[in-house]
Amino acid sequence: MFSTWLGGDDRHCGKDTNQTLKIDEACLSIINENSQPIILSSIVEECYMCDLLPWTNLSSNSNISLVVGTKYPLLVSYTDNINSGSEKLVFKEHGHYGWTITDDGHSGLYTLYDPPNQYRPFLVVFTICVLAALLYAVSFTLLRSLRKISLREHSDIQDDLGRLQENEPASQPPPRIPSKSSTRLHSVDAFRGICILLMIFVNNGGGKYVIFNHSLWNGLTIADLVLPWFAWIMGFTIVISLRTQLRISVSRGRIILHCLRRSLILILLGLIINSKHNYSLKNLRFPGVLQLLGVSYFICATIETIFMKAQRSYHPGRFMFLQDIWENWAQWLIVMGIVTIHTLITFLLPVPGCPTGYLGPGGYHFLGKYPNCTGGAIGYIDRLVFGNHVYNKTENPVYGHLAPHDPEGLMNILSAVLLVYMGVQAGRIALFYYNLNSKVIRWLVWAAITGIVAGALCNFSKENGVIPVNKNMMSLSYVLTMSSFALILFSILYYLIDYRRFWSGVPFIYAGVNPIFLYVGHYLTMDLFPWSWTISGVPSHTSYLLMNFWTTVLWAIIAYGLYKKDIIITI
Protein backbone atom coordinates (compact mmCIF):
# COMPACT_ATOMS: atom_id res chain seq x y z
CA MET A 1 0.00 0.00 0.00
CA PHE A 2 1.46 3.32 -1.08
CA SER A 3 0.39 6.76 0.13
CA THR A 4 1.13 10.26 -1.09
CA TRP A 5 3.81 10.71 1.55
CA LEU A 6 5.71 7.78 0.04
CA GLY A 7 5.89 9.36 -3.37
CA GLY A 8 2.37 8.79 -4.60
CA ASP A 9 2.74 5.37 -6.23
CA ASP A 10 4.97 2.31 -6.45
CA ARG A 11 7.60 3.87 -8.71
CA HIS A 12 11.07 2.40 -8.67
CA CYS A 13 14.31 4.34 -8.89
CA GLY A 14 18.06 3.79 -9.00
CA LYS A 15 20.76 3.22 -11.61
CA ASP A 16 18.78 0.61 -13.51
CA THR A 17 15.74 2.80 -14.14
CA ASN A 18 15.09 6.01 -16.01
CA GLN A 19 13.00 7.36 -13.15
CA THR A 20 13.49 11.10 -12.60
CA LEU A 21 13.01 12.29 -9.04
CA LYS A 22 10.55 15.13 -8.62
CA ILE A 23 10.31 17.84 -5.97
CA ASP A 24 10.49 16.49 -2.40
CA GLU A 25 11.45 12.98 -3.51
CA ALA A 26 14.40 10.73 -2.79
CA CYS A 27 15.42 7.19 -3.67
CA LEU A 28 15.64 4.47 -1.02
CA SER A 29 17.33 1.13 -1.76
CA ILE A 30 16.25 -1.58 0.68
CA ILE A 31 18.50 -4.63 0.77
CA ASN A 32 17.22 -7.81 2.39
CA GLU A 33 20.16 -10.03 3.34
CA ASN A 34 17.84 -12.01 5.56
CA SER A 35 17.22 -15.69 4.86
CA GLN A 36 13.53 -15.00 5.43
CA PRO A 37 11.09 -12.87 3.40
CA ILE A 38 10.14 -9.65 5.20
CA ILE A 39 7.07 -7.47 5.38
CA LEU A 40 7.62 -3.70 5.54
CA SER A 41 5.19 -1.22 7.11
CA SER A 42 5.57 2.54 7.43
CA ILE A 43 3.97 5.84 8.36
CA VAL A 44 5.27 9.41 8.35
CA GLU A 45 6.25 10.75 11.77
CA GLU A 46 3.96 13.73 11.22
CA CYS A 47 0.95 11.41 11.44
CA TYR A 48 0.18 11.66 15.17
CA MET A 49 -1.35 8.59 16.86
CA CYS A 50 -1.43 6.69 13.56
CA ASP A 51 -0.90 2.99 13.05
CA LEU A 52 1.72 1.72 10.62
CA LEU A 53 0.43 0.95 7.14
CA PRO A 54 1.52 -1.94 4.87
CA TRP A 55 4.24 -0.80 2.52
CA THR A 56 5.96 -3.58 0.55
CA ASN A 57 7.25 -7.15 0.75
CA LEU A 58 10.77 -8.39 0.03
CA SER A 59 11.73 -11.98 -0.60
CA SER A 60 14.88 -13.40 0.98
CA ASN A 61 18.23 -12.10 -0.33
CA SER A 62 16.66 -9.47 -2.56
CA ASN A 63 16.59 -5.72 -2.90
CA ILE A 64 14.33 -2.98 -4.17
CA SER A 65 14.71 0.75 -4.84
CA LEU A 66 11.67 2.92 -4.24
CA VAL A 67 10.78 6.59 -4.53
CA VAL A 68 10.01 8.09 -1.11
CA GLY A 69 8.81 11.50 0.02
CA THR A 70 11.21 13.83 1.82
CA LYS A 71 8.83 16.31 3.48
CA TYR A 72 8.61 14.40 6.75
CA PRO A 73 10.65 11.67 8.51
CA LEU A 74 9.44 8.14 7.80
CA LEU A 75 8.85 5.53 10.49
CA VAL A 76 9.59 2.08 9.02
CA SER A 77 9.02 -1.33 10.60
CA TYR A 78 9.84 -4.80 9.26
CA THR A 79 8.88 -8.29 10.37
CA ASP A 80 9.81 -11.83 9.29
CA ASN A 81 9.05 -15.23 10.73
CA ILE A 82 11.53 -14.70 13.57
CA ASN A 83 12.70 -11.07 14.00
CA SER A 84 11.29 -7.58 13.80
CA GLY A 85 12.67 -4.05 14.00
CA SER A 86 11.91 -0.41 13.30
CA GLU A 87 13.71 2.86 12.62
CA LYS A 88 13.02 6.51 11.81
CA LEU A 89 14.42 7.42 8.38
CA VAL A 90 15.10 11.05 7.42
CA PHE A 91 15.59 11.81 3.73
CA LYS A 92 16.70 14.87 1.81
CA GLU A 93 15.46 15.82 -1.60
CA HIS A 94 17.06 13.94 -4.54
CA GLY A 95 19.32 11.91 -2.28
CA HIS A 96 19.91 8.17 -2.79
CA TYR A 97 19.90 6.18 0.43
CA GLY A 98 20.41 2.59 1.49
CA TRP A 99 18.94 0.52 4.30
CA THR A 100 20.10 -3.05 4.88
CA ILE A 101 18.27 -5.76 6.82
CA THR A 102 20.13 -8.88 7.98
CA ASP A 103 19.44 -11.86 10.20
CA ASP A 104 21.01 -9.92 13.08
CA GLY A 105 18.98 -6.73 12.64
CA HIS A 106 19.21 -3.69 10.39
CA SER A 107 21.75 -1.05 9.51
CA GLY A 108 21.21 2.63 10.00
CA LEU A 109 20.22 4.71 7.00
CA TYR A 110 23.32 5.40 4.88
CA THR A 111 23.85 7.72 1.96
CA LEU A 112 24.72 6.33 -1.47
CA TYR A 113 24.59 9.67 -3.30
CA ASP A 114 24.73 13.03 -1.49
CA PRO A 115 21.68 15.18 -2.14
CA PRO A 116 21.98 18.85 -3.17
CA ASN A 117 20.90 21.54 -0.73
CA GLN A 118 17.23 22.13 -1.58
CA TYR A 119 17.19 25.41 0.36
CA ARG A 120 20.09 26.96 -1.55
CA PRO A 121 17.83 28.73 -4.10
CA PHE A 122 15.75 30.21 -1.27
CA LEU A 123 18.89 31.37 0.56
CA VAL A 124 20.19 33.00 -2.64
CA VAL A 125 16.91 34.87 -3.24
CA PHE A 126 16.72 35.89 0.42
CA THR A 127 20.32 37.17 0.35
CA ILE A 128 19.62 39.19 -2.80
CA CYS A 129 16.55 40.77 -1.14
CA VAL A 130 18.54 41.66 1.99
CA LEU A 131 21.36 43.20 -0.07
CA ALA A 132 18.85 45.18 -2.16
CA ALA A 133 17.21 46.45 1.03
CA LEU A 134 20.57 47.49 2.47
CA LEU A 135 21.54 49.22 -0.77
CA TYR A 136 18.22 51.10 -0.77
CA ALA A 137 18.66 52.11 2.88
CA VAL A 138 22.18 53.40 2.29
CA SER A 139 21.14 55.27 -0.88
CA PHE A 140 18.10 56.76 0.85
CA THR A 141 20.22 57.94 3.79
CA LEU A 142 22.83 59.52 1.51
CA LEU A 143 20.21 61.28 -0.62
CA ARG A 144 18.46 62.61 2.47
CA SER A 145 21.76 63.93 3.83
CA LEU A 146 22.58 65.60 0.51
CA ARG A 147 19.11 67.11 0.40
CA LYS A 148 19.53 68.58 3.89
CA ILE A 149 22.86 70.10 2.88
CA SER A 150 21.28 71.53 -0.27
CA LEU A 151 18.36 73.00 1.68
CA ARG A 152 20.71 74.51 4.24
CA GLU A 153 22.78 76.18 1.49
CA HIS A 154 19.61 77.39 -0.20
CA SER A 155 18.43 78.85 3.13
CA ASP A 156 21.73 80.69 3.58
CA ILE A 157 21.45 82.18 0.10
CA GLN A 158 17.88 83.29 0.83
CA ASP A 159 19.03 84.94 4.05
CA ASP A 160 21.72 86.86 2.16
CA LEU A 161 19.26 87.96 -0.48
CA GLY A 162 16.82 88.96 2.24
CA ARG A 163 19.35 91.27 3.81
CA LEU A 164 20.00 92.86 0.40
CA GLN A 165 16.30 93.25 -0.40
CA GLU A 166 14.79 94.05 2.97
CA ASN A 167 12.13 96.27 1.48
CA GLU A 168 10.85 93.70 -1.00
CA PRO A 169 8.00 91.44 0.14
CA ALA A 170 9.07 87.84 0.79
CA SER A 171 7.67 85.30 -1.60
CA GLN A 172 5.71 82.49 -0.01
CA PRO A 173 6.16 78.92 -1.22
CA PRO A 174 3.02 77.37 -2.71
CA PRO A 175 0.97 75.38 -0.18
CA ARG A 176 1.64 71.67 -0.19
CA ILE A 177 -1.46 69.57 -0.78
CA PRO A 178 -1.24 66.33 1.20
CA SER A 179 -1.91 63.12 -0.68
CA LYS A 180 -4.27 60.42 0.58
CA SER A 181 -1.39 58.10 1.43
CA SER A 182 0.64 60.76 3.27
CA THR A 183 -2.01 61.07 5.99
CA ARG A 184 -1.99 57.35 6.85
CA LEU A 185 -0.20 55.54 9.67
CA HIS A 186 2.67 53.97 7.79
CA SER A 187 3.31 51.18 10.29
CA VAL A 188 -0.26 49.95 9.67
CA ASP A 189 0.27 49.98 5.90
CA ALA A 190 3.63 48.25 6.28
CA PHE A 191 2.04 45.55 8.45
CA ARG A 192 -0.74 45.02 5.92
CA GLY A 193 1.77 45.05 3.08
CA ILE A 194 3.84 42.31 4.72
CA CYS A 195 0.67 40.24 5.14
CA ILE A 196 -0.62 40.64 1.58
CA LEU A 197 2.72 40.12 -0.20
CA LEU A 198 3.48 37.06 1.91
CA MET A 199 -0.05 35.82 1.19
CA ILE A 200 0.48 36.23 -2.56
CA PHE A 201 3.78 34.34 -2.38
CA VAL A 202 2.25 31.52 -0.32
CA ASN A 203 -0.94 31.19 -2.36
CA ASN A 204 1.04 30.88 -5.57
CA GLY A 205 3.04 27.97 -4.19
CA GLY A 206 5.85 29.43 -2.09
CA GLY A 207 8.48 27.72 -4.21
CA LYS A 208 6.94 24.35 -3.21
CA TYR A 209 8.74 24.51 0.14
CA VAL A 210 7.07 22.80 3.10
CA ILE A 211 7.55 25.84 5.33
CA PHE A 212 5.36 27.87 2.95
CA ASN A 213 2.56 25.30 2.95
CA HIS A 214 -0.19 25.35 5.54
CA SER A 215 0.25 22.91 8.40
CA LEU A 216 -1.48 19.61 7.71
CA TRP A 217 -3.30 19.73 11.03
CA ASN A 218 -1.73 20.87 14.33
CA GLY A 219 1.33 23.13 14.39
CA LEU A 220 2.47 26.27 12.62
CA THR A 221 4.17 27.19 9.37
CA ILE A 222 4.89 30.59 7.83
CA ALA A 223 1.78 30.20 5.67
CA ASP A 224 -0.39 30.01 8.80
CA LEU A 225 0.58 33.57 9.86
CA VAL A 226 -0.86 35.69 7.08
CA LEU A 227 -4.66 35.35 7.46
CA PRO A 228 -4.80 35.94 11.24
CA TRP A 229 -2.40 38.89 10.96
CA PHE A 230 -4.62 40.42 8.28
CA ALA A 231 -7.68 39.95 10.51
CA TRP A 232 -5.80 41.47 13.46
CA ILE A 233 -4.72 44.61 11.62
CA MET A 234 -8.27 44.97 10.28
CA GLY A 235 -9.42 45.20 13.90
CA PHE A 236 -6.71 47.80 14.60
CA THR A 237 -8.11 50.09 11.91
CA ILE A 238 -11.72 49.62 13.06
CA VAL A 239 -11.27 51.60 16.26
CA ILE A 240 -9.34 54.41 14.57
CA SER A 241 -11.94 54.78 11.81
CA LEU A 242 -14.88 54.70 14.23
CA ARG A 243 -13.39 57.28 16.59
CA THR A 244 -12.90 59.66 13.65
CA GLN A 245 -16.50 59.23 12.44
CA LEU A 246 -17.98 59.64 15.91
CA ARG A 247 -16.01 62.85 16.49
CA ILE A 248 -17.53 64.43 13.39
CA SER A 249 -21.00 63.37 14.60
CA VAL A 250 -21.75 60.63 12.08
CA SER A 251 -24.74 58.74 13.46
CA ARG A 252 -24.11 55.25 14.85
CA GLY A 253 -26.88 53.79 12.69
CA ARG A 254 -25.24 55.20 9.57
CA ILE A 255 -21.87 53.74 10.63
CA ILE A 256 -23.41 50.29 11.13
CA LEU A 257 -25.02 50.43 7.69
CA HIS A 258 -21.67 51.36 6.18
CA CYS A 259 -20.01 48.42 7.98
CA LEU A 260 -22.76 46.10 6.72
CA ARG A 261 -22.24 47.29 3.14
CA ARG A 262 -18.50 46.73 3.43
CA SER A 263 -19.01 43.28 4.90
CA LEU A 264 -21.42 42.27 2.12
CA ILE A 265 -18.94 43.44 -0.54
CA LEU A 266 -16.20 41.32 1.05
CA ILE A 267 -18.52 38.29 1.08
CA LEU A 268 -19.46 38.86 -2.56
CA LEU A 269 -15.81 39.17 -3.61
CA GLY A 270 -15.07 35.95 -1.73
CA LEU A 271 -17.84 34.11 -3.59
CA ILE A 272 -16.50 35.43 -6.90
CA ILE A 273 -13.07 34.05 -6.04
CA ASN A 274 -14.56 30.69 -5.05
CA SER A 275 -16.42 30.47 -8.35
CA LYS A 276 -13.28 30.87 -10.45
CA HIS A 277 -12.84 27.11 -10.85
CA ASN A 278 -16.42 26.13 -10.08
CA TYR A 279 -19.06 27.10 -12.62
CA SER A 280 -21.96 25.37 -10.85
CA LEU A 281 -23.84 26.40 -7.73
CA LYS A 282 -24.18 22.73 -6.83
CA ASN A 283 -20.73 22.51 -5.21
CA LEU A 284 -19.81 26.20 -4.89
CA ARG A 285 -17.90 26.78 -1.67
CA PHE A 286 -19.72 29.33 0.48
CA PRO A 287 -17.09 30.02 3.19
CA GLY A 288 -13.74 31.60 2.37
CA VAL A 289 -11.06 34.01 3.52
CA LEU A 290 -12.91 37.20 2.55
CA GLN A 291 -16.17 35.81 3.91
CA LEU A 292 -14.52 35.16 7.27
CA LEU A 293 -12.98 38.62 7.29
CA GLY A 294 -16.26 40.24 6.27
CA VAL A 295 -18.44 38.63 8.94
CA SER A 296 -15.91 38.94 11.78
CA TYR A 297 -15.31 42.58 10.78
CA PHE A 298 -19.03 43.35 10.89
CA ILE A 299 -19.48 41.73 14.31
CA CYS A 300 -16.55 43.61 15.89
CA ALA A 301 -17.33 46.90 14.15
CA THR A 302 -20.96 46.73 15.26
CA ILE A 303 -20.00 46.02 18.87
CA GLU A 304 -17.58 48.95 18.86
CA THR A 305 -20.04 51.28 17.15
CA ILE A 306 -22.71 50.63 19.78
CA PHE A 307 -20.50 50.99 22.86
CA MET A 308 -17.56 53.21 21.87
CA LYS A 309 -17.43 56.68 23.41
CA ALA A 310 -16.81 59.58 21.06
CA GLN A 311 -14.28 61.12 23.46
CA ARG A 312 -11.88 59.50 25.87
CA SER A 313 -12.79 60.04 29.53
CA TYR A 314 -10.19 60.37 32.31
CA HIS A 315 -10.74 58.76 35.71
CA PRO A 316 -7.67 59.26 37.91
CA GLY A 317 -7.19 56.47 40.41
CA ARG A 318 -5.27 53.39 41.39
CA PHE A 319 -6.14 51.50 38.19
CA MET A 320 -5.81 54.41 35.81
CA PHE A 321 -3.29 52.43 33.74
CA LEU A 322 -6.10 50.00 32.84
CA GLN A 323 -8.53 52.64 31.59
CA ASP A 324 -8.47 51.33 28.04
CA ILE A 325 -9.94 48.08 29.40
CA TRP A 326 -12.32 49.36 32.10
CA GLU A 327 -13.87 51.90 29.77
CA ASN A 328 -14.70 49.17 27.27
CA TRP A 329 -15.81 46.38 29.59
CA ALA A 330 -19.09 45.88 27.72
CA GLN A 331 -17.30 45.07 24.45
CA TRP A 332 -14.96 42.65 26.20
CA LEU A 333 -17.91 40.99 27.94
CA ILE A 334 -19.62 40.31 24.59
CA VAL A 335 -16.42 39.03 22.95
CA MET A 336 -15.63 36.76 25.88
CA GLY A 337 -19.21 35.48 25.68
CA ILE A 338 -18.65 34.56 22.03
CA VAL A 339 -15.37 32.79 22.92
CA THR A 340 -17.12 30.90 25.73
CA ILE A 341 -19.93 29.76 23.43
CA HIS A 342 -17.37 28.59 20.85
CA THR A 343 -15.43 26.64 23.49
CA LEU A 344 -18.53 25.01 24.99
CA ILE A 345 -19.78 23.91 21.57
CA THR A 346 -16.35 22.54 20.67
CA PHE A 347 -16.03 20.38 23.77
CA LEU A 348 -19.64 19.56 24.71
CA LEU A 349 -21.65 19.21 21.49
CA PRO A 350 -22.41 15.52 20.79
CA VAL A 351 -21.32 14.48 17.29
CA PRO A 352 -22.77 11.22 15.87
CA GLY A 353 -20.12 8.49 15.72
CA CYS A 354 -17.41 10.68 17.27
CA PRO A 355 -16.12 11.18 20.82
CA THR A 356 -17.26 14.42 22.47
CA GLY A 357 -14.58 17.09 22.35
CA TYR A 358 -12.63 15.42 19.51
CA LEU A 359 -10.15 17.86 17.90
CA GLY A 360 -8.35 15.56 15.47
CA PRO A 361 -8.31 15.30 11.68
CA GLY A 362 -9.97 11.91 11.38
CA GLY A 363 -8.52 9.63 8.71
CA TYR A 364 -5.58 7.63 10.06
CA HIS A 365 -5.54 9.65 13.29
CA PHE A 366 -6.26 7.84 16.58
CA LEU A 367 -5.34 4.53 14.92
CA GLY A 368 -8.06 5.10 12.33
CA LYS A 369 -10.94 4.74 14.82
CA TYR A 370 -12.70 7.97 13.80
CA PRO A 371 -12.01 8.45 10.07
CA ASN A 372 -15.10 10.64 9.47
CA CYS A 373 -14.78 12.86 12.55
CA THR A 374 -12.62 15.56 10.98
CA GLY A 375 -12.63 18.65 13.18
CA GLY A 376 -15.05 17.17 15.70
CA ALA A 377 -17.96 19.53 16.46
CA ILE A 378 -16.44 22.31 14.34
CA GLY A 379 -16.35 20.19 11.19
CA TYR A 380 -19.73 18.65 11.99
CA ILE A 381 -21.43 22.07 12.15
CA ASP A 382 -19.89 23.13 8.84
CA ARG A 383 -21.09 19.94 7.14
CA LEU A 384 -24.52 20.33 8.72
CA VAL A 385 -24.96 24.00 7.77
CA PHE A 386 -23.22 24.17 4.38
CA GLY A 387 -23.56 20.60 3.10
CA ASN A 388 -21.47 20.22 -0.05
CA HIS A 389 -20.65 23.93 -0.13
CA VAL A 390 -17.42 23.62 1.88
CA TYR A 391 -13.72 23.16 1.19
CA ASN A 392 -13.67 20.04 -0.98
CA LYS A 393 -10.01 19.01 -0.82
CA THR A 394 -10.37 16.06 1.54
CA GLU A 395 -7.21 14.12 0.67
CA ASN A 396 -4.63 14.91 3.34
CA PRO A 397 -1.05 13.88 2.39
CA VAL A 398 -0.45 12.58 5.94
CA TYR A 399 -3.80 11.55 7.43
CA GLY A 400 -5.36 10.16 4.26
CA HIS A 401 -9.00 10.72 3.32
CA LEU A 402 -10.78 13.18 5.63
CA ALA A 403 -14.38 14.21 6.02
CA PRO A 404 -15.24 17.58 4.38
CA HIS A 405 -14.40 20.53 6.59
CA ASP A 406 -13.71 24.21 6.05
CA PRO A 407 -10.81 26.20 7.55
CA GLU A 408 -12.92 29.38 7.21
CA GLY A 409 -16.20 27.83 8.33
CA LEU A 410 -18.92 29.02 10.68
CA MET A 411 -17.22 28.13 13.97
CA ASN A 412 -13.93 29.57 12.76
CA ILE A 413 -15.65 32.90 12.21
CA LEU A 414 -16.47 32.97 15.93
CA SER A 415 -12.77 32.37 16.66
CA ALA A 416 -11.83 35.14 14.25
CA VAL A 417 -13.98 37.59 16.24
CA LEU A 418 -11.51 37.32 19.13
CA LEU A 419 -8.61 37.73 16.71
CA VAL A 420 -10.09 40.87 15.19
CA TYR A 421 -10.95 42.25 18.61
CA MET A 422 -7.39 41.79 19.80
CA GLY A 423 -6.52 44.15 16.95
CA VAL A 424 -9.25 46.51 18.17
CA GLN A 425 -7.63 46.52 21.61
CA ALA A 426 -4.24 47.31 20.10
CA GLY A 427 -5.79 50.19 18.13
CA ARG A 428 -7.49 51.46 21.28
CA ILE A 429 -4.11 51.57 23.03
CA ALA A 430 -2.76 53.63 20.12
CA LEU A 431 -5.60 56.16 20.64
CA PHE A 432 -5.69 56.21 24.44
CA TYR A 433 -2.01 56.83 25.11
CA TYR A 434 0.25 59.44 23.55
CA ASN A 435 3.62 58.42 24.96
CA LEU A 436 5.58 55.82 23.00
CA ASN A 437 6.51 53.85 26.11
CA SER A 438 2.87 53.70 27.21
CA LYS A 439 1.86 52.23 23.86
CA VAL A 440 4.70 49.80 23.25
CA ILE A 441 4.81 48.51 26.82
CA ARG A 442 1.09 47.74 26.74
CA TRP A 443 1.35 46.05 23.35
CA LEU A 444 4.20 43.88 24.58
CA VAL A 445 2.40 43.08 27.85
CA TRP A 446 -0.61 41.94 25.85
CA ALA A 447 1.74 39.91 23.63
CA ALA A 448 3.23 38.21 26.71
CA ILE A 449 -0.18 37.49 28.24
CA THR A 450 -1.70 36.03 25.07
CA GLY A 451 1.47 34.06 24.36
CA ILE A 452 1.58 32.54 27.85
CA VAL A 453 -2.13 31.64 27.82
CA ALA A 454 -1.74 30.07 24.36
CA GLY A 455 1.28 28.12 25.59
CA ALA A 456 -0.65 26.87 28.62
CA LEU A 457 -3.54 25.72 26.41
CA CYS A 458 -1.29 23.79 24.03
CA ASN A 459 1.17 22.76 26.77
CA PHE A 460 3.93 24.48 24.73
CA SER A 461 3.89 21.45 22.41
CA LYS A 462 2.44 20.51 19.07
CA GLU A 463 0.12 17.69 20.05
CA ASN A 464 -0.17 17.25 23.82
CA GLY A 465 -2.11 20.30 25.02
CA VAL A 466 -5.77 20.67 25.92
CA ILE A 467 -6.27 22.91 22.87
CA PRO A 468 -3.48 22.43 20.30
CA VAL A 469 -2.45 25.22 17.96
CA ASN A 470 -4.50 24.50 14.85
CA LYS A 471 -5.13 26.76 11.88
CA ASN A 472 -7.69 24.45 10.26
CA MET A 473 -10.03 24.83 13.25
CA MET A 474 -8.70 28.28 14.23
CA SER A 475 -8.35 27.01 17.79
CA LEU A 476 -8.23 29.35 20.78
CA SER A 477 -4.51 28.67 21.30
CA TYR A 478 -3.89 29.46 17.62
CA VAL A 479 -5.80 32.76 17.82
CA LEU A 480 -3.91 33.84 20.94
CA THR A 481 -0.55 32.80 19.47
CA MET A 482 -1.19 34.80 16.30
CA SER A 483 -2.30 37.80 18.35
CA SER A 484 0.91 37.62 20.35
CA PHE A 485 3.05 37.50 17.21
CA ALA A 486 1.06 40.35 15.62
CA LEU A 487 1.52 42.58 18.68
CA ILE A 488 5.27 41.98 18.68
CA LEU A 489 5.63 42.62 14.94
CA PHE A 490 3.51 45.78 15.03
CA SER A 491 5.41 47.17 18.03
CA ILE A 492 8.65 46.79 16.07
CA LEU A 493 7.17 48.41 12.94
CA TYR A 494 5.63 51.28 14.88
CA TYR A 495 8.94 52.03 16.63
CA LEU A 496 11.02 51.88 13.45
CA ILE A 497 8.62 53.60 11.03
CA ASP A 498 6.33 56.05 12.81
CA TYR A 499 8.32 56.93 15.93
CA ARG A 500 12.05 56.78 15.19
CA ARG A 501 11.61 57.06 11.38
CA PHE A 502 14.56 54.76 10.79
CA TRP A 503 12.61 53.14 7.94
CA SER A 504 9.88 54.41 5.69
CA GLY A 505 8.20 51.02 5.40
CA VAL A 506 9.15 50.67 1.73
CA PRO A 507 8.24 48.53 -0.18
CA PHE A 508 5.51 47.10 2.03
CA ILE A 509 3.58 50.36 2.53
CA TYR A 510 2.75 50.39 -1.19
CA ALA A 511 0.99 47.02 -0.98
CA GLY A 512 -0.59 47.91 2.36
CA VAL A 513 -2.55 50.81 0.86
CA ASN A 514 -4.60 48.58 -1.49
CA PRO A 515 -4.55 45.12 0.12
CA ILE A 516 -8.03 43.93 -0.94
CA PHE A 517 -7.39 44.92 -4.56
CA LEU A 518 -4.14 42.95 -4.54
CA TYR A 519 -5.75 39.96 -2.83
CA VAL A 520 -8.64 39.70 -5.29
CA GLY A 521 -6.41 40.53 -8.24
CA HIS A 522 -3.80 37.87 -7.49
CA TYR A 523 -6.51 35.21 -7.19
CA LEU A 524 -8.24 36.15 -10.43
CA THR A 525 -4.93 36.26 -12.37
CA MET A 526 -3.44 33.15 -10.77
CA ASP A 527 -2.02 30.73 -13.40
CA LEU A 528 -2.20 33.47 -16.05
CA PHE A 529 0.73 35.02 -17.92
CA PRO A 530 2.69 37.20 -17.07
CA TRP A 531 2.11 36.31 -13.42
CA SER A 532 2.88 32.64 -13.98
CA TRP A 533 3.65 30.17 -16.74
CA THR A 534 4.04 26.46 -17.42
CA ILE A 535 7.44 25.20 -16.31
CA SER A 536 9.10 23.09 -18.97
CA GLY A 537 11.34 20.14 -18.20
CA VAL A 538 11.65 18.73 -14.70
CA PRO A 539 10.19 21.18 -12.14
CA SER A 540 12.41 22.14 -9.23
CA HIS A 541 12.33 24.38 -6.19
CA THR A 542 14.44 26.87 -8.14
CA SER A 543 12.00 27.15 -11.05
CA TYR A 544 8.94 27.43 -8.81
CA LEU A 545 10.67 29.84 -6.43
CA LEU A 546 11.67 32.20 -9.23
CA MET A 547 8.17 32.14 -10.71
CA ASN A 548 6.40 32.66 -7.37
CA PHE A 549 8.84 35.37 -6.38
CA TRP A 550 8.31 37.12 -9.71
CA THR A 551 4.53 36.96 -9.19
CA THR A 552 4.92 38.66 -5.81
CA VAL A 553 7.29 41.30 -7.20
CA LEU A 554 4.95 42.05 -10.09
CA TRP A 555 2.06 42.72 -7.71
CA ALA A 556 4.38 44.86 -5.59
CA ILE A 557 5.16 46.91 -8.70
CA ILE A 558 1.45 47.31 -9.42
CA ALA A 559 0.92 48.44 -5.83
CA TYR A 560 3.75 50.95 -6.23
CA GLY A 561 2.12 52.40 -9.35
CA LEU A 562 -1.20 52.85 -7.55
CA TYR A 563 0.58 54.45 -4.59
CA LYS A 564 2.43 56.95 -6.78
CA LYS A 565 -0.80 57.85 -8.59
CA ASP A 566 -2.41 58.33 -5.15
CA ILE A 567 -5.07 55.74 -6.04
CA ILE A 568 -6.61 54.03 -3.02
CA ILE A 569 -9.28 51.47 -3.86
CA THR A 570 -11.58 51.05 -0.87
CA ILE A 571 -14.80 49.14 -0.35
Secondary structure, 3 states (H helix, E strand, C coil): CCCHHHCCCCCECCCCCCCCCCCCEEEEEEEECCCCCEEEEEEECCCCCCCCEEEEEECCCEEEEEEEECCCCEEEEEECCCCEEEEEECCCCCCEEEEEEECCEECCCEEEECCCCCCHHHHHHHHHHHHHHHHHHHHHHHHHHHHHHHHHHHHHHHHHHHHHCCCCCCCCCCCCCCCCHHHCCHHHHHHHHHHHHHHHHHHCCHHHCHHHCCCCCECCCHHHCHHHHHHHHHHHHHHHHHHHHHHCCCCHHHHHHHHHHHHHHHHHHHHHHHHHHCCCCCCCCCCCHHHHHHHHHHHHHHHHHHHCCCCCCCCCCCCHHHHHHHCCHHHHHHHHHHHHHHHHHHHHCCCCCCCCCCCCCCCCHHHHCCCCCCCHHHHHHHHHHHCCCCCCCCEECCCEECCCCCCCCHHHHHHHHHHHHHHHHHHHHHHHCCCHHHHHHHHHHHHHHHHHHHHHHHCCCCCCCCCCCECCCCCHHHHHHHHHHHHHHHHHHHHHHHHCCCCCCCCHHHHHHCHHHHHHHHHHCCCCCCCCCCCCCCCCHHHHHHHHHHHHHHHHHHHHHHHHCCCCCCC
